[in-house]
Amino acid sequence: MHWERRRDLEGGKELGVWLLVDDGTVEAELYVESHEYRGGGFDVYTATPDGEWTHEGEFADVSAAFDRALDVLETSSHPLTGPGPG
């Protein structure tokens, strides 16, 4: 199982998307999401295909949000393949 960055899924309010993949099956998703379009900041959260969400934090700036996403990836027991946050 490993994390991979999915730039093809990014756009709109999703600034960063990583998928936790096991033999081609997505086990979890990690998002950095912008709420600037409605006057807000940035959220980091994980989600599972079963609809379970974990809010990892709310941030005033994008750098702090990506730092939190990196923390989530680094503390995971699964490696990151490909490009990291940023």
PDB file with SEQRES, HELIX, SHEET and CRYST1 records, atoms N, CA, C and O in Angstrom:
SEQRES   1 A   86  MET HIS TRP GLU ARG ARG ARG ASP LEU GLU GLY GLY LYS          
SEQRES   2 A   86  GLU LEU GLY VAL TRP LEU LEU VAL ASP ASP GLY THR VAL          
SEQRES   3 A   86  GLU ALA GLU LEU TYR VAL GLU SER HIS GLU TYR ARG GLY          
SEQRES   4 A   86  GLY GLY PHE ASP VAL TYR THR ALA THR PRO ASP GLY GLU          
SEQRES   5 A   86  TRP THR HIS GLU GLY GLU PHE ALA ASP VAL SER ALA ALA          
SEQRES   6 A   86  PHE ASP ARG ALA LEU ASP VAL LEU GLU THR SER SER HIS          
SEQRES   7 A   86  PRO LEU THR GLY PRO GLY PRO GLY                              
HELIX    1 AA1 ARG A    7  LEU A    9  5                                   3    
HELIX    2 AA2 GLU A   36  ARG A   38  5                                   3    
HELIX    3 AA3 VAL A   62  THR A   75  1                                  14    
SHEET    1 AA1 6 TRP A  53  PHE A  59  0                                        
SHEET    2 AA1 6 PHE A  42  ALA A  47 -1                                        
SHEET    3 AA1 6 THR A  25  SER A  34 -1                                        
SHEET    4 AA1 6 GLU A  14  ASP A  22 -1                                        
SHEET    5 AA1 6 HIS A   2  ARG A   5 -1                                        
SHEET    6 AA1 6 LEU A  80  THR A  81  1                                        
CRYST1    1.000    1.000    1.000  90.00  90.00  90.00 P 1           1          
ATOM      1  N   MET A   1       0.852  -1.169   0.000  1.00  0.00           N  
ATOM      2  CA  MET A   1       0.000   0.000   0.000  1.00  0.00           C  
ATOM      3  C   MET A   1       0.898   1.232   0.000  1.00  0.00           C  
ATOM      4  O   MET A   1       1.934   1.243   0.664  1.00  0.00           O  
ATOM      5  N   HIS A   2       0.509   2.271  -0.741  1.00  0.00           N  
ATOM      6  CA  HIS A   2       1.298   3.490  -0.832  1.00  0.00           C  
ATOM      7  C   HIS A   2       0.397   4.686  -1.151  1.00  0.00           C  
ATOM      8  O   HIS A   2      -0.712   4.532  -1.663  1.00  0.00           O  
ATOM      9  N   TRP A   3       0.904   5.884  -0.834  1.00  0.00           N  
ATOM     10  CA  TRP A   3       0.245   7.136  -1.190  1.00  0.00           C  
ATOM     11  C   TRP A   3       0.771   7.602  -2.540  1.00  0.00           C  
ATOM     12  O   TRP A   3       1.965   7.481  -2.816  1.00  0.00           O  
ATOM     13  N   GLU A   4      -0.103   8.130  -3.378  1.00  0.00           N  
ATOM     14  CA  GLU A   4       0.328   8.735  -4.635  1.00  0.00           C  
ATOM     15  C   GLU A   4      -0.431  10.032  -4.869  1.00  0.00           C  
ATOM     16  O   GLU A   4      -1.628  10.129  -4.598  1.00  0.00           O  
ATOM     17  N   ARG A   5       0.287  11.025  -5.378  1.00  0.00           N  
ATOM     18  CA  ARG A   5      -0.310  12.336  -5.674  1.00  0.00           C  
ATOM     19  C   ARG A   5      -1.110  12.218  -6.955  1.00  0.00           C  
ATOM     20  O   ARG A   5      -0.639  11.630  -7.928  1.00  0.00           O  
ATOM     21  N   ARG A   6      -2.298  12.762  -6.969  1.00  0.00           N  
ATOM     22  CA  ARG A   6      -3.163  12.707  -8.145  1.00  0.00           C  
ATOM     23  C   ARG A   6      -3.455  14.112  -8.643  1.00  0.00           C  
ATOM     24  O   ARG A   6      -4.521  14.662  -8.370  1.00  0.00           O  
ATOM     25  N   ARG A   7      -2.523  14.686  -9.362  1.00  0.00           N  
ATOM     26  CA  ARG A   7      -2.715  16.046  -9.890  1.00  0.00           C  
ATOM     27  C   ARG A   7      -3.869  16.122 -10.874  1.00  0.00           C  
ATOM     28  O   ARG A   7      -4.475  17.183 -11.028  1.00  0.00           O  
ATOM     29  N   ASP A   8      -4.185  15.023 -11.543  1.00  0.00           N  
ATOM     30  CA  ASP A   8      -5.299  15.035 -12.487  1.00  0.00           C  
ATOM     31  C   ASP A   8      -6.654  15.165 -11.783  1.00  0.00           C  
ATOM     32  O   ASP A   8      -7.654  15.474 -12.430  1.00  0.00           O  
ATOM     33  N   LEU A   9      -6.699  14.935 -10.476  1.00  0.00           N  
ATOM     34  CA  LEU A   9      -7.937  15.108  -9.710  1.00  0.00           C  
ATOM     35  C   LEU A   9      -8.025  16.485  -9.065  1.00  0.00           C  
ATOM     36  O   LEU A   9      -9.056  16.829  -8.487  1.00  0.00           O  
ATOM     37  N   GLU A  10      -6.955  17.282  -9.155  1.00  0.00           N  
ATOM     38  CA  GLU A  10      -6.940  18.596  -8.527  1.00  0.00           C  
ATOM     39  C   GLU A  10      -7.578  19.622  -9.450  1.00  0.00           C  
ATOM     40  O   GLU A  10      -7.460  19.538 -10.673  1.00  0.00           O  
ATOM     41  N   GLY A  11      -8.232  20.557  -8.864  1.00  0.00           N  
ATOM     42  CA  GLY A  11      -8.865  21.618  -9.636  1.00  0.00           C  
ATOM     43  C   GLY A  11      -9.991  22.208  -8.817  1.00  0.00           C  
ATOM     44  O   GLY A  11     -10.491  21.574  -7.888  1.00  0.00           O  
ATOM     45  N   GLY A  12     -10.389  23.408  -9.155  1.00  0.00           N  
ATOM     46  CA  GLY A  12     -11.432  24.045  -8.354  1.00  0.00           C  
ATOM     47  C   GLY A  12     -10.936  24.275  -6.944  1.00  0.00           C  
ATOM     48  O   GLY A  12      -9.920  24.942  -6.750  1.00  0.00           O  
ATOM     49  N   LYS A  13     -11.621  23.744  -5.966  1.00  0.00           N  
ATOM     50  CA  LYS A  13     -11.223  23.970  -4.582  1.00  0.00           C  
ATOM     51  C   LYS A  13     -10.222  22.938  -4.078  1.00  0.00           C  
ATOM     52  O   LYS A  13      -9.637  23.145  -3.015  1.00  0.00           O  
ATOM     53  N   GLU A  14      -9.996  21.824  -4.796  1.00  0.00           N  
ATOM     54  CA  GLU A  14      -9.012  20.827  -4.393  1.00  0.00           C  
ATOM     55  C   GLU A  14      -7.628  21.236  -4.887  1.00  0.00           C  
ATOM     56  O   GLU A  14      -7.358  21.214  -6.088  1.00  0.00           O  
ATOM     57  N   LEU A  15      -6.753  21.610  -3.952  1.00  0.00           N  
ATOM     58  CA  LEU A  15      -5.406  22.053  -4.305  1.00  0.00           C  
ATOM     59  C   LEU A  15      -4.395  20.922  -4.243  1.00  0.00           C  
ATOM     60  O   LEU A  15      -3.355  20.977  -4.899  1.00  0.00           O  
ATOM     61  N   GLY A  16      -4.694  19.911  -3.467  1.00  0.00           N  
ATOM     62  CA  GLY A  16      -3.820  18.754  -3.332  1.00  0.00           C  
ATOM     63  C   GLY A  16      -4.658  17.526  -3.061  1.00  0.00           C  
ATOM     64  O   GLY A  16      -5.549  17.552  -2.212  1.00  0.00           O  
ATOM     65  N   VAL A  17      -4.374  16.434  -3.787  1.00  0.00           N  
ATOM     66  CA  VAL A  17      -5.100  15.183  -3.599  1.00  0.00           C  
ATOM     67  C   VAL A  17      -4.095  14.040  -3.634  1.00  0.00           C  
ATOM     68  O   VAL A  17      -3.319  13.911  -4.580  1.00  0.00           O  
ATOM     69  N   TRP A  18      -4.118  13.216  -2.595  1.00  0.00           N  
ATOM     70  CA  TRP A  18      -3.303  12.001  -2.553  1.00  0.00           C  
ATOM     71  C   TRP A  18      -4.223  10.830  -2.294  1.00  0.00           C  
ATOM     72  O   TRP A  18      -5.186  10.936  -1.535  1.00  0.00           O  
ATOM     73  N   LEU A  19      -3.918   9.704  -2.934  1.00  0.00           N  
ATOM     74  CA  LEU A  19      -4.699   8.492  -2.756  1.00  0.00           C  
ATOM     75  C   LEU A  19      -3.835   7.429  -2.105  1.00  0.00           C  
ATOM     76  O   LEU A  19      -2.677   7.247  -2.480  1.00  0.00           O  
ATOM     77  N   LEU A  20      -4.393   6.729  -1.135  1.00  0.00           N  
ATOM     78  CA  LEU A  20      -3.738   5.578  -0.529  1.00  0.00           C  
ATOM     79  C   LEU A  20      -4.229   4.364  -1.307  1.00  0.00           C  
ATOM     80  O   LEU A  20      -5.399   3.991  -1.226  1.00  0.00           O  
ATOM     81  N   VAL A  21      -3.313   3.749  -2.066  1.00  0.00           N  
ATOM     82  CA  VAL A  21      -3.675   2.707  -3.020  1.00  0.00           C  
ATOM     83  C   VAL A  21      -3.094   1.365  -2.589  1.00  0.00           C  
ATOM     84  O   VAL A  21      -1.938   1.271  -2.179  1.00  0.00           O  
ATOM     85  N   ASP A  22      -3.919   0.336  -2.692  1.00  0.00           N  
ATOM     86  CA  ASP A  22      -3.499  -1.029  -2.406  1.00  0.00           C  
ATOM     87  C   ASP A  22      -3.933  -1.899  -3.580  1.00  0.00           C  
ATOM     88  O   ASP A  22      -5.124  -2.150  -3.765  1.00  0.00           O  
ATOM     89  N   ASP A  23      -2.970  -2.355  -4.368  1.00  0.00           N  
ATOM     90  CA  ASP A  23      -3.259  -3.186  -5.546  1.00  0.00           C  
ATOM     91  C   ASP A  23      -4.329  -2.578  -6.444  1.00  0.00           C  
ATOM     92  O   ASP A  23      -5.230  -3.282  -6.900  1.00  0.00           O  
ATOM     93  N   GLY A  24      -4.237  -1.269  -6.701  1.00  0.00           N  
ATOM     94  CA  GLY A  24      -5.163  -0.578  -7.585  1.00  0.00           C  
ATOM     95  C   GLY A  24      -6.463  -0.127  -6.936  1.00  0.00           C  
ATOM     96  O   GLY A  24      -7.267   0.544  -7.582  1.00  0.00           O  
ATOM     97  N   THR A  25      -6.687  -0.478  -5.678  1.00  0.00           N  
ATOM     98  CA  THR A  25      -7.900  -0.078  -4.960  1.00  0.00           C  
ATOM     99  C   THR A  25      -7.587   1.099  -4.038  1.00  0.00           C  
ATOM    100  O   THR A  25      -6.628   1.046  -3.268  1.00  0.00           O  
ATOM    101  N   VAL A  26      -8.383   2.149  -4.112  1.00  0.00           N  
ATOM    102  CA  VAL A  26      -8.202   3.314  -3.253  1.00  0.00           C  
ATOM    103  C   VAL A  26      -8.772   3.006  -1.873  1.00  0.00           C  
ATOM    104  O   VAL A  26      -9.962   2.725  -1.724  1.00  0.00           O  
ATOM    105  N   GLU A  27      -7.899   3.064  -0.865  1.00  0.00           N  
ATOM    106  CA  GLU A  27      -8.288   2.788   0.514  1.00  0.00           C  
ATOM    107  C   GLU A  27      -8.605   4.059   1.293  1.00  0.00           C  
ATOM    108  O   GLU A  27      -9.397   4.031   2.234  1.00  0.00           O  
ATOM    109  N   ALA A  28      -7.982   5.188   0.898  1.00  0.00           N  
ATOM    110  CA  ALA A  28      -8.212   6.473   1.567  1.00  0.00           C  
ATOM    111  C   ALA A  28      -7.773   7.596   0.633  1.00  0.00           C  
ATOM    112  O   ALA A  28      -7.023   7.377  -0.319  1.00  0.00           O  
ATOM    113  N   GLU A  29      -8.253   8.793   0.923  1.00  0.00           N  
ATOM    114  CA  GLU A  29      -7.914   9.991   0.157  1.00  0.00           C  
ATOM    115  C   GLU A  29      -7.500  11.078   1.140  1.00  0.00           C  
ATOM    116  O   GLU A  29      -8.050  11.178   2.237  1.00  0.00           O  
ATOM    117  N   LEU A  30      -6.535  11.887   0.741  1.00  0.00           N  
ATOM    118  CA  LEU A  30      -6.073  13.027   1.538  1.00  0.00           C  
ATOM    119  C   LEU A  30      -6.231  14.274   0.676  1.00  0.00           C  
ATOM    120  O   LEU A  30      -5.770  14.312  -0.464  1.00  0.00           O  
ATOM    121  N   TYR A  31      -6.887  15.297   1.230  1.00  0.00           N  
ATOM    122  CA  TYR A  31      -7.179  16.516   0.473  1.00  0.00           C  
ATOM    123  C   TYR A  31      -6.662  17.759   1.175  1.00  0.00           C  
ATOM    124  O   TYR A  31      -6.709  17.863   2.401  1.00  0.00           O  
ATOM    125  N   VAL A  32      -6.165  18.705   0.378  1.00  0.00           N  
ATOM    126  CA  VAL A  32      -5.991  20.089   0.788  1.00  0.00           C  
ATOM    127  C   VAL A  32      -7.014  20.852  -0.043  1.00  0.00           C  
ATOM    128  O   VAL A  32      -6.979  20.825  -1.273  1.00  0.00           O  
ATOM    129  N   GLU A  33      -7.920  21.529   0.642  1.00  0.00           N  
ATOM    130  CA  GLU A  33      -9.040  22.173  -0.031  1.00  0.00           C  
ATOM    131  C   GLU A  33      -9.091  23.656   0.319  1.00  0.00           C  
ATOM    132  O   GLU A  33      -8.902  24.040   1.473  1.00  0.00           O  
ATOM    133  N   SER A  34      -9.348  24.480  -0.689  1.00  0.00           N  
ATOM    134  CA  SER A  34      -9.462  25.925  -0.504  1.00  0.00           C  
ATOM    135  C   SER A  34     -10.915  26.340  -0.335  1.00  0.00           C  
ATOM    136  O   SER A  34     -11.810  25.829  -1.008  1.00  0.00           O  
ATOM    137  N   HIS A  35     -11.128  27.281   0.583  1.00  0.00           N  
ATOM    138  CA  HIS A  35     -12.446  27.894   0.739  1.00  0.00           C  
ATOM    139  C   HIS A  35     -12.344  29.404   0.511  1.00  0.00           C  
ATOM    140  O   HIS A  35     -13.193  30.167   0.972  1.00  0.00           O  
ATOM    141  N   GLU A  36     -11.296  29.827  -0.204  1.00  0.00           N  
ATOM    142  CA  GLU A  36     -11.092  31.244  -0.500  1.00  0.00           C  
ATOM    143  C   GLU A  36     -12.251  31.831  -1.305  1.00  0.00           C  
ATOM    144  O   GLU A  36     -12.582  33.007  -1.151  1.00  0.00           O  
ATOM    145  N   TYR A  37     -12.856  31.028  -2.148  1.00  0.00           N  
ATOM    146  CA  TYR A  37     -13.945  31.504  -2.996  1.00  0.00           C  
ATOM    147  C   TYR A  37     -15.144  31.988  -2.176  1.00  0.00           C  
ATOM    148  O   TYR A  37     -15.988  32.728  -2.681  1.00  0.00           O  
ATOM    149  N   ARG A  38     -15.213  31.570  -0.922  1.00  0.00           N  
ATOM    150  CA  ARG A  38     -16.296  32.030  -0.052  1.00  0.00           C  
ATOM    151  C   ARG A  38     -15.769  32.778   1.170  1.00  0.00           C  
ATOM    152  O   ARG A  38     -16.457  32.893   2.184  1.00  0.00           O  
ATOM    153  N   GLY A  39     -14.532  33.289   1.061  1.00  0.00           N  
ATOM    154  CA  GLY A  39     -13.952  34.098   2.121  1.00  0.00           C  
ATOM    155  C   GLY A  39     -13.298  33.320   3.242  1.00  0.00           C  
ATOM    156  O   GLY A  39     -12.972  33.895   4.281  1.00  0.00           O  
ATOM    157  N   GLY A  40     -13.096  32.018   3.055  1.00  0.00           N  
ATOM    158  CA  GLY A  40     -12.500  31.187   4.090  1.00  0.00           C  
ATOM    159  C   GLY A  40     -11.047  30.874   3.817  1.00  0.00           C  
ATOM    160  O   GLY A  40     -10.427  31.460   2.930  1.00  0.00           O  
ATOM    161  N   GLY A  41     -10.513  29.951   4.581  1.00  0.00           N  
ATOM    162  CA  GLY A  41      -9.121  29.542   4.452  1.00  0.00           C  
ATOM    163  C   GLY A  41      -8.992  28.207   3.755  1.00  0.00           C  
ATOM    164  O   GLY A  41      -9.529  28.008   2.665  1.00  0.00           O  
ATOM    165  N   PHE A  42      -8.273  27.288   4.392  1.00  0.00           N  
ATOM    166  CA  PHE A  42      -7.935  26.011   3.789  1.00  0.00           C  
ATOM    167  C   PHE A  42      -8.180  24.888   4.800  1.00  0.00           C  
ATOM    168  O   PHE A  42      -7.930  25.051   5.994  1.00  0.00           O  
ATOM    169  N   ASP A  43      -8.667  23.763   4.313  1.00  0.00           N  
ATOM    170  CA  ASP A  43      -8.891  22.582   5.148  1.00  0.00           C  
ATOM    171  C   ASP A  43      -8.047  21.429   4.638  1.00  0.00           C  
ATOM    172  O   ASP A  43      -7.760  21.318   3.446  1.00  0.00           O  
ATOM    173  N   VAL A  44      -7.657  20.569   5.579  1.00  0.00           N  
ATOM    174  CA  VAL A  44      -7.000  19.310   5.250  1.00  0.00           C  
ATOM    175  C   VAL A  44      -7.851  18.214   5.877  1.00  0.00           C  
ATOM    176  O   VAL A  44      -8.210  18.288   7.053  1.00  0.00           O  
ATOM    177  N   TYR A  45      -8.170  17.198   5.082  1.00  0.00           N  
ATOM    178  CA  TYR A  45      -8.952  16.097   5.617  1.00  0.00           C  
ATOM    179  C   TYR A  45      -8.643  14.810   4.868  1.00  0.00           C  
ATOM    180  O   TYR A  45      -8.130  14.825   3.749  1.00  0.00           O  
ATOM    181  N   THR A  46      -8.969  13.695   5.516  1.00  0.00           N  
ATOM    182  CA  THR A  46      -8.878  12.393   4.877  1.00  0.00           C  
ATOM    183  C   THR A  46     -10.292  11.836   4.756  1.00  0.00           C  
ATOM    184  O   THR A  46     -11.183  12.177   5.534  1.00  0.00           O  
ATOM    185  N   ALA A  47     -10.472  10.979   3.771  1.00  0.00           N  
ATOM    186  CA  ALA A  47     -11.765  10.346   3.543  1.00  0.00           C  
ATOM    187  C   ALA A  47     -11.541   8.910   3.084  1.00  0.00           C  
ATOM    188  O   ALA A  47     -10.520   8.590   2.476  1.00  0.00           O  
ATOM    189  N   THR A  48     -12.505   8.059   3.382  1.00  0.00           N  
ATOM    190  CA  THR A  48     -12.459   6.676   2.911  1.00  0.00           C  
ATOM    191  C   THR A  48     -13.591   6.465   1.908  1.00  0.00           C  
ATOM    192  O   THR A  48     -14.548   7.239   1.881  1.00  0.00           O  
ATOM    193  N   PRO A  49     -13.486   5.426   1.088  1.00  0.00           N  
ATOM    194  CA  PRO A  49     -14.575   5.132   0.149  1.00  0.00           C  
ATOM    195  C   PRO A  49     -15.914   4.849   0.853  1.00  0.00           C  
ATOM    196  O   PRO A  49     -16.975   4.976   0.241  1.00  0.00           O  
ATOM    197  N   ASP A  50     -15.863   4.468   2.127  1.00  0.00           N  
ATOM    198  CA  ASP A  50     -17.086   4.214   2.897  1.00  0.00           C  
ATOM    199  C   ASP A  50     -17.740   5.489   3.415  1.00  0.00           C  
ATOM    200  O   ASP A  50     -18.786   5.430   4.060  1.00  0.00           O  
ATOM    201  N   GLY A  51     -17.131   6.640   3.137  1.00  0.00           N  
ATOM    202  CA  GLY A  51     -17.709   7.908   3.555  1.00  0.00           C  
ATOM    203  C   GLY A  51     -17.259   8.403   4.918  1.00  0.00           C  
ATOM    204  O   GLY A  51     -17.857   9.332   5.461  1.00  0.00           O  
ATOM    205  N   GLU A  52     -16.209   7.800   5.486  1.00  0.00           N  
ATOM    206  CA  GLU A  52     -15.676   8.278   6.760  1.00  0.00           C  
ATOM    207  C   GLU A  52     -14.725   9.445   6.497  1.00  0.00           C  
ATOM    208  O   GLU A  52     -13.820   9.341   5.669  1.00  0.00           O  
ATOM    209  N   TRP A  53     -14.935  10.560   7.208  1.00  0.00           N  
ATOM    210  CA  TRP A  53     -14.116  11.758   7.046  1.00  0.00           C  
ATOM    211  C   TRP A  53     -13.391  12.064   8.343  1.00  0.00           C  
ATOM    212  O   TRP A  53     -13.958  11.929   9.427  1.00  0.00           O  
ATOM    213  N   THR A  54     -12.130  12.480   8.228  1.00  0.00           N  
ATOM    214  CA  THR A  54     -11.368  12.943   9.385  1.00  0.00           C  
ATOM    215  C   THR A  54     -10.825  14.321   9.052  1.00  0.00           C  
ATOM    216  O   THR A  54     -10.034  14.476   8.121  1.00  0.00           O  
ATOM    217  N   HIS A  55     -11.248  15.318   9.811  1.00  0.00           N  
ATOM    218  CA  HIS A  55     -10.770  16.687   9.594  1.00  0.00           C  
ATOM    219  C   HIS A  55      -9.404  16.809  10.241  1.00  0.00           C  
ATOM    220  O   HIS A  55      -9.271  16.632  11.452  1.00  0.00           O  
ATOM    221  N   GLU A  56      -8.393  17.107   9.449  1.00  0.00           N  
ATOM    222  CA  GLU A  56      -7.009  17.188   9.932  1.00  0.00           C  
ATOM    223  C   GLU A  56      -6.605  18.603  10.314  1.00  0.00           C  
ATOM    224  O   GLU A  56      -5.537  18.808  10.891  1.00  0.00           O  
ATOM    225  N   GLY A  57      -7.444  19.578  10.001  1.00  0.00           N  
ATOM    226  CA  GLY A  57      -7.148  20.946  10.401  1.00  0.00           C  
ATOM    227  C   GLY A  57      -7.679  21.983   9.447  1.00  0.00           C  
ATOM    228  O   GLY A  57      -7.945  21.711   8.277  1.00  0.00           O  
ATOM    229  N   GLU A  58      -7.827  23.194   9.982  1.00  0.00           N  
ATOM    230  CA  GLU A  58      -8.248  24.364   9.218  1.00  0.00           C  
ATOM    231  C   GLU A  58      -7.141  25.393   9.334  1.00  0.00           C  
ATOM    232  O   GLU A  58      -6.609  25.608  10.423  1.00  0.00           O  
ATOM    233  N   PHE A  59      -6.783  26.035   8.226  1.00  0.00           N  
ATOM    234  CA  PHE A  59      -5.608  26.892   8.181  1.00  0.00           C  
ATOM    235  C   PHE A  59      -5.908  28.194   7.450  1.00  0.00           C  
ATOM    236  O   PHE A  59      -6.719  28.230   6.525  1.00  0.00           O  
ATOM    237  N   ALA A  60      -5.241  29.262   7.880  1.00  0.00           N  
ATOM    238  CA  ALA A  60      -5.428  30.574   7.269  1.00  0.00           C  
ATOM    239  C   ALA A  60      -4.681  30.702   5.949  1.00  0.00           C  
ATOM    240  O   ALA A  60      -5.090  31.468   5.077  1.00  0.00           O  
ATOM    241  N   ASP A  61      -3.572  29.948   5.794  1.00  0.00           N  
ATOM    242  CA  ASP A  61      -2.814  30.062   4.550  1.00  0.00           C  
ATOM    243  C   ASP A  61      -2.489  28.686   3.977  1.00  0.00           C  
ATOM    244  O   ASP A  61      -2.452  27.682   4.688  1.00  0.00           O  
ATOM    245  N   VAL A  62      -2.260  28.677   2.687  1.00  0.00           N  
ATOM    246  CA  VAL A  62      -2.059  27.430   1.954  1.00  0.00           C  
ATOM    247  C   VAL A  62      -0.784  26.705   2.382  1.00  0.00           C  
ATOM    248  O   VAL A  62      -0.760  25.474   2.394  1.00  0.00           O  
ATOM    249  N   SER A  63       0.261  27.427   2.729  1.00  0.00           N  
ATOM    250  CA  SER A  63       1.508  26.788   3.153  1.00  0.00           C  
ATOM    251  C   SER A  63       1.306  25.946   4.404  1.00  0.00           C  
ATOM    252  O   SER A  63       1.812  24.827   4.494  1.00  0.00           O  
ATOM    253  N   ALA A  64       0.574  26.475   5.357  1.00  0.00           N  
ATOM    254  CA  ALA A  64       0.301  25.732   6.583  1.00  0.00           C  
ATOM    255  C   ALA A  64      -0.548  24.493   6.294  1.00  0.00           C  
ATOM    256  O   ALA A  64      -0.349  23.445   6.908  1.00  0.00           O  
ATOM    257  N   ALA A  65      -1.483  24.611   5.368  1.00  0.00           N  
ATOM    258  CA  ALA A  65      -2.318  23.462   4.999  1.00  0.00           C  
ATOM    259  C   ALA A  65      -1.474  22.362   4.359  1.00  0.00           C  
ATOM    260  O   ALA A  65      -1.634  21.186   4.686  1.00  0.00           O  
ATOM    261  N   PHE A  66      -0.576  22.742   3.450  1.00  0.00           N  
ATOM    262  CA  PHE A  66       0.282  21.738   2.823  1.00  0.00           C  
ATOM    263  C   PHE A  66       1.276  21.156   3.827  1.00  0.00           C  
ATOM    264  O   PHE A  66       1.640  19.985   3.723  1.00  0.00           O  
ATOM    265  N   ASP A  67       1.716  21.952   4.790  1.00  0.00           N  
ATOM    266  CA  ASP A  67       2.578  21.419   5.857  1.00  0.00           C  
ATOM    267  C   ASP A  67       1.841  20.343   6.644  1.00  0.00           C  
ATOM    268  O   ASP A  67       2.426  19.313   6.980  1.00  0.00           O  
ATOM    269  N   ARG A  68       0.577  20.569   6.937  1.00  0.00           N  
ATOM    270  CA  ARG A  68      -0.212  19.565   7.656  1.00  0.00           C  
ATOM    271  C   ARG A  68      -0.399  18.307   6.814  1.00  0.00           C  
ATOM    272  O   ARG A  68      -0.309  17.193   7.331  1.00  0.00           O  
ATOM    273  N   ALA A  69      -0.660  18.480   5.514  1.00  0.00           N  
ATOM    274  CA  ALA A  69      -0.788  17.318   4.627  1.00  0.00           C  
ATOM    275  C   ALA A  69       0.506  16.507   4.626  1.00  0.00           C  
ATOM    276  O   ALA A  69       0.472  15.277   4.652  1.00  0.00           O  
ATOM    277  N   LEU A  70       1.644  17.195   4.597  1.00  0.00           N  
ATOM    278  CA  LEU A  70       2.931  16.511   4.640  1.00  0.00           C  
ATOM    279  C   LEU A  70       3.086  15.754   5.953  1.00  0.00           C  
ATOM    280  O   LEU A  70       3.597  14.634   5.960  1.00  0.00           O  
ATOM    281  N   ASP A  71       2.653  16.348   7.067  1.00  0.00           N  
ATOM    282  CA  ASP A  71       2.691  15.660   8.362  1.00  0.00           C  
ATOM    283  C   ASP A  71       1.868  14.369   8.324  1.00  0.00           C  
ATOM    284  O   ASP A  71       2.303  13.329   8.817  1.00  0.00           O  
ATOM    285  N   VAL A  72       0.684  14.454   7.737  1.00  0.00           N  
ATOM    286  CA  VAL A  72      -0.177  13.269   7.640  1.00  0.00           C  
ATOM    287  C   VAL A  72       0.515  12.183   6.831  1.00  0.00           C  
ATOM    288  O   VAL A  72       0.505  11.014   7.217  1.00  0.00           O  
ATOM    289  N   LEU A  73       1.120  12.569   5.704  1.00  0.00           N  
ATOM    290  CA  LEU A  73       1.816  11.595   4.862  1.00  0.00           C  
ATOM    291  C   LEU A  73       3.030  11.000   5.574  1.00  0.00           C  
ATOM    292  O   LEU A  73       3.262   9.793   5.508  1.00  0.00           O  
ATOM    293  N   GLU A  74       3.805  11.850   6.258  1.00  0.00           N  
ATOM    294  CA  GLU A  74       5.027  11.387   6.923  1.00  0.00           C  
ATOM    295  C   GLU A  74       4.739  10.499   8.121  1.00  0.00           C  
ATOM    296  O   GLU A  74       5.535   9.611   8.428  1.00  0.00           O  
ATOM    297  N   THR A  75       3.620  10.716   8.809  1.00  0.00           N  
ATOM    298  CA  THR A  75       3.305   9.896   9.971  1.00  0.00           C  
ATOM    299  C   THR A  75       2.535   8.630   9.598  1.00  0.00           C  
ATOM    300  O   THR A  75       2.287   7.770  10.443  1.00  0.00           O  
ATOM    301  N   SER A  76       2.167   8.528   8.345  1.00  0.00           N  
ATOM    302  CA  SER A  76       1.498   7.320   7.872  1.00  0.00           C  
ATOM    303  C   SER A  76       2.501   6.174   7.831  1.00  0.00           C  
ATOM    304  O   SER A  76       3.700   6.393   7.656  1.00  0.00           O  
ATOM    305  N   SER A  77       2.016   4.977   7.991  1.00  0.00           N  
ATOM    306  CA  SER A  77       2.895   3.812   7.894  1.00  0.00           C  
ATOM    307  C   SER A  77       3.106   3.393   6.442  1.00  0.00           C  
ATOM    308  O   SER A  77       3.729   2.366   6.174  1.00  0.00           O  
ATOM    309  N   HIS A  78       2.587   4.186   5.506  1.00  0.00           N  
ATOM    310  CA  HIS A  78       2.689   3.854   4.090  1.00  0.00           C  
ATOM    311  C   HIS A  78       3.547   4.899   3.353  1.00  0.00           C  
ATOM    312  O   HIS A  78       3.441   6.093   3.633  1.00  0.00           O  
ATOM    313  N   PRO A  79       4.380   4.459   2.427  1.00  0.00           N  
ATOM    314  CA  PRO A  79       5.243   5.390   1.712  1.00  0.00           C  
ATOM    315  C   PRO A  79       4.500   6.238   0.692  1.00  0.00           C  
ATOM    316  O   PRO A  79       3.416   5.877   0.233  1.00  0.00           O  
ATOM    317  N   LEU A  80       5.098   7.369   0.346  1.00  0.00           N  
ATOM    318  CA  LEU A  80       4.610   8.238  -0.710  1.00  0.00           C  
ATOM    319  C   LEU A  80       5.407   7.957  -1.965  1.00  0.00           C  
ATOM    320  O   LEU A  80       6.637   7.980  -1.940  1.00  0.00           O  
ATOM    321  N   THR A  81       4.724   7.694  -3.054  1.00  0.00           N  
ATOM    322  CA  THR A  81       5.411   7.535  -4.330  1.00  0.00           C  
ATOM    323  C   THR A  81       5.104   8.754  -5.182  1.00  0.00           C  
ATOM    324  O   THR A  81       3.990   9.277  -5.144  1.00  0.00           O  
ATOM    325  N   GLY A  82       6.073   9.205  -5.943  1.00  0.00           N  
ATOM    326  CA  GLY A  82       5.880  10.382  -6.777  1.00  0.00           C  
ATOM    327  C   GLY A  82       6.072  11.662  -5.986  1.00  0.00           C  
ATOM    328  O   GLY A  82       6.649  11.646  -4.898  1.00  0.00           O  
ATOM    329  N   PRO A  83       5.583  12.781  -6.535  1.00  0.00           N  
ATOM    330  CA  PRO A  83       5.799  14.096  -5.901  1.00  0.00           C  
ATOM    331  C   PRO A  83       5.009  14.256  -4.612  1.00  0.00           C  
ATOM    332  O   PRO A  83       3.909  13.724  -4.464  1.00  0.00           O  
ATOM    333  N   GLY A  84       5.605  15.010  -3.672  1.00  0.00           N  
ATOM    334  CA  GLY A  84       4.957  15.305  -2.400  1.00  0.00           C  
ATOM    335  C   GLY A  84       4.167  16.588  -2.475  1.00  0.00           C  
ATOM    336  O   GLY A  84       3.884  17.077  -3.569  1.00  0.00           O  
ATOM    337  N   PRO A  85       3.804  17.147  -1.328  1.00  0.00           N  
ATOM    338  CA  PRO A  85       3.039  18.407  -1.300  1.00  0.00           C  
ATOM    339  C   PRO A  85       3.815  19.551  -1.965  1.00  0.00           C  
ATOM    340  O   PRO A  85       5.045  19.566  -2.002  1.00  0.00           O  
ATOM    341  N   GLY A  86       3.053  20.485  -2.476  1.00  0.00           N  
ATOM    342  CA  GLY A  86       3.648  21.682  -3.031  1.00  0.00           C  
ATOM    343  C   GLY A  86       3.349  21.915  -4.470  1.00  0.00           C  
ATOM    344  O   GLY A  86       3.805  22.905  -5.043  1.00  0.00           O  
TER     345      GLY A  86                                                      
END                                                                             
